[in-house]
Amino acid sequence: MMRSGRRTTAAATMAVCAMAAALAACSDDDSSPMVDAGGLRDALDDAPALGVDAAQCDVGDPPGTLPTLTATFVFVDPDAGVDVPAPAGGDVTGGFVVERATFYVPESARGSIDVGASHAEGTAWSVVEGSQYRFAFDLDVTLETTVVGTVRRHQLDASRGTFVASGGILSLTPDEGCAVTTDITEIGYSIDAEGGMLIVSLPPFMGGSAVVVFEGRRVP
């Protein structure tokens, strides 16, 4: 029988395993063995950078010069006015370059992640033409944890395929070999003539769901 102390440690590490799906290939399935902090540290050190093989999924050129985005982390706290924005829809066609991003972390991860010291930098973009989409993001993520200390991972993902838009949600059907490593199949959006945001829910963990909101501008 697993001792309760191991369960507590393992539950705390789930925030580290799943955050942004960019830090390690971990699972929060109940059938998975519990992992202590030392084991997770070794797994993170040995894990390869996640990403899609560009030879398998050529998404083409970005829609223009890409600015370097900066990303911050915050805990979801509606009482303090910090909540994930709801998708409002709009005209999603055209090019979109990301200038900043926010990772919204569920309150259940408080105590496991230092959001003030966690951050990410990189580039991200999307193009929607007709019923076709293509996008790519390339991020260096630094996650400061109370479980295993500082975790740094490189996340490179790209996808192309077809989509259906309804109610501010893009339902994606990736081309073969072009499904992102985080298994994203839906993206929320709020975009007007100038720009807006793309809202991406990440795999659930610790009783909640992390969400990353990419904010940027349209590219003619």
N, C-alpha and C positions, 0 to 999 in steps of 0.2 A: 504494500500500500504506500502511496506517495505521501510524504509528510507535508503538513500544511505550510511550513516555511518554504518548501520548494515550490508549492503551488503559488504562493504569493510572489516569489521571485519571478516565476515563469509568466504569471499574468502581467507583471510590470514590463517584462521584455517584449510582450506582444506589440506594444506601442512602437518599440524600436524596430521590430521585424517588419511592420506593415507601413510605417510612415513613408508616404510618397511612393511606396513600392520601389523605391530607388536605392535602398540601403542594403538589402539582402534578400535572398530567396528563402523566406521563412514561411511557415504555415501556422494559422491559429485554429486549425481543425482539432476537434476534441480528441481525435485518435492519435495525434502527433505526440511524440514523447516530450515531456517537460524539459526545458533547457535552463541550466543555471547561467549566471552571468559570465563565468569563465568560458563555458562552451559557446555561448553566443559571441563572445569576443573573438574566439578562434574562427568561428564560422564567418563572421564579417571580414576578418583579415584575409581569409582564403577565397571568399566569393569573388567571381569575376564581375567586372562592370556590366550592368544590364544594358540591353539594347537590341535593336533590330539590325540584321546584317544588310548593309546598304546594297550589296550585290543581289539580295533577294527582293528588296523593296526600294526601288528607285523612285523617290517622290519628286524629282526634278528640282528646279531652282526655286529659291524663295522669291517672294513678290517684290523684293527691293533690298536695300541695305538694312541689315539687322542691327538694332541697338542692343547693347548689353543690358539685359534685364537684371534687376535685383529682386530677391524674394525674401519676405519676412514670414515669421511664424507667430500665430496668435491662438489663444484658447477661445473656443466658442463660449460666450457668456452673454446670453440675451439680456439678463438683468443689468449688465453693464453696457448694453448697446452694441455688443460684438456678436454678430450673427452672419451666417452665410447669406449673401444676396440671392434673391429669387430670380430665375431667368424671366426676362420680359419679352424675349423674342426680337423681332425686327428683321431687317434685310441682311442675311448672312452672306450673300454672294460677294465675290471679290477677294482681294488680298487683305491680310491682317497681320501686323507685326506686334509682338508683345514688348511692352516697355517695363512692366513690373508685375509681380505676382505675390499673392498672399496664400499661405497654407493655413487653413482653419483646422485646428486640432481639437478633438473632443475633450470635454472636461475630464473624462475618465482617465486621460493620460497625464493629468497634472500630477506632479511628483515624480514622473518618469522622464519628462522632457523639459529642458530649460528653453522656452521659446525665445527668450530675450537674447540668448547666445547662439541660437540656431539660425541659419541663413542659407541662401542659394544664389548662384549667379549663372548666367548663360544666355542662351537665345531661344526664341520660340516663334513660330509663324504658322499661318494656315492660308490655304487658297480654296475657295468653293466656286465651282463653275458648273452650271447646269445641275445635274444630279451627281456630280463627281466632287470628291473632297481629297485634299492631301494636306498633311501637316507634319511638322517635325519640331522636336525640342531637344536641346542639348544643355544639360544642367550639371553643375558641380554643387552637390548638396553637403552641407555641414550640419550635422545634428548633434547637439550637446545633450547627453543623457546622464541620469543619475545611476544607471545600471552598468554601463560599460564605458563611460566617459565620452570622448569625442569620436564620432563616426563620420568619415568622409567617403562619399560615393560619387561616381560619375554616372549620370543617367542620360543615355542617348536613345531616343525613340523616334520612329517615323512611321507613318501609315498613309495609305491611299485606298480609295474604294468608292462606294456609292452611299448615299444617305437618303433618309426621309426626314423632313422637318415638320414638326407639329408642336404647337403650344410652347415655343421657346426651347425645344429639345431636338437635337440632331441624333437620330438613331443610325448608327454606322454599320455598314457591312463591308469589312475590309476585303481587299483583294487577297488572293492566296499568297501567303508569306509576308503579309503586311499587317497582321494583327499586333498591336503594341503589347509589350511585355506585362503591362499592368492590366490587361484584359478590359480596357475601356471600350464600351460599346455605345455609350450615350454621352453627349456633351450639351450642357445648357448654354444658352447665349442671350446676351442683351446687347444689341448692336444698332447704332443709328448711323447717320451720314458721316459722322466724324470718327467714330470708333466705338469702343465699349468693352465687353468682357466675355470670356469663355469660362464656363464653370464646370469643373471636372471632379466627380466623386471618385475617391479611391477605395480600395477594398476595405470593408468594415473591420474594426478591431476594437477590443476593450469596450464593447457595448456601444460603440459609436462609429461614425464614419468621418474620415478626414476628407477635406475638400480643398482643392487648389483653384484659385480664381486668377486667371491670366487677364490682365488689363492692357489695352493697347489702342492702336489707331489703324484706320483704313489706309491702304496704299493704292493710289490710282492705278 
